[in-house]
Amino acid sequence: MVPPPLVGDVDGNYRVHIVGNSGNTLGKQLADILGVPFISLDTLFWKPDWNQSTNDELRSKVEHALAKCSNGWVVDGNYTRRIGTIVQDTSTDVIWLDPPLALYLPRIIWRTLLRMLRLEAPCSPGCPEMLSEVLFSKESIVWWCITHHRPVCDRENARMARIGFGIGSDVDGQKMRRIGGWGGELRAWVGDVKRMLRRE
């Protein structure tokens, strides 16, 4: 049986958790398509001047944000080590974006440059990026993407084995799908979501 682009719940609501390495821009677009709030875990985690929320603070912020969204949501980010699996457990769908590093790394560098030039909003309010930090700090998003590409793939492959759609798997109880490739697979999937919503 071919799974639908999104599973949703029995009431027709969608709670979508987007995971993968840094730099994806699907979350806001998908939230607009579904007509639900968009929640960025990065925005909840980072305080002004790059101060971090504690694990308890972040968990409280996430629980509060999810509780306000009774008709669905799209959450971007994966802070499992800090907040556990509360987003995954309450989601109806988990979308793993897994494009090649060669595709998304140049895009991340470009968007980082735009943020440094104040031509694009910062990753989180009050957290400006500086050239010295981007180029020479191991905390920079560019360095993070390079060093975490393989660990993220390993982590999400393990998650796919538990809750993902596999070849010949039963649709019931599965809610994770991987979207890879150079962009065509993602565009096709977004188109499938729009067509599904028009039929509802």
C-alpha positions, 0 to 999 in steps of 0.5 A: 500500500502506498502511504499518503504524503501525510498521515494526519490524525482521525480528525484530519489534523496534521502535526508534522515534525521536520528533522534533518541537518541544519538549514532547511526552509520547508517548515514555514512553507508547509505550515502555510500550506496546511494552515497551521502554526510554525514552531522553530525549536532554534528560536525557542532554544536561543535567547538574545546574544546567543544565550542558551535555554536550559533543558527545563526551560526549553521543554517548558517552552515547547510544551506551551507552544504545542499546547496552544496549537489544537488544530495542528502544527509544523515543528522544525528542529530536533532537540531530543537530547535536551527535551526528549521525544515530546515532539516526535511522540505527539506528531502525526508525521515525521519528515526527514529532509536528507539532501546531499551535503553538496546541495544544502551547504552552499545554500546555508553559506549564502543565507548566513552571508545574507544574515550577516549583512542584515538582509535576512532575519537572524536565526533567532531574535537578538542573535546576530552572526559575526564573520569571525564566528562563522569562519573560525568558530566550531559553533558556527552553523557552517561548521555544524552542518559539515561535522553533523551530516553523517551523525544526523544520517545515522540517527535518522536512519535508526529512527526510520527503522523504528517508525518509518515507511519501509518497503512492504511495511504496513502503513498503520503505525508508521509515520516517518518518511525520508525525502532526499535527492537534489530537490525534485523529490521534495517538490513532488512531495509538496505537490502531493500534499497540496493535491491531497488537501484539495481532495479533502 
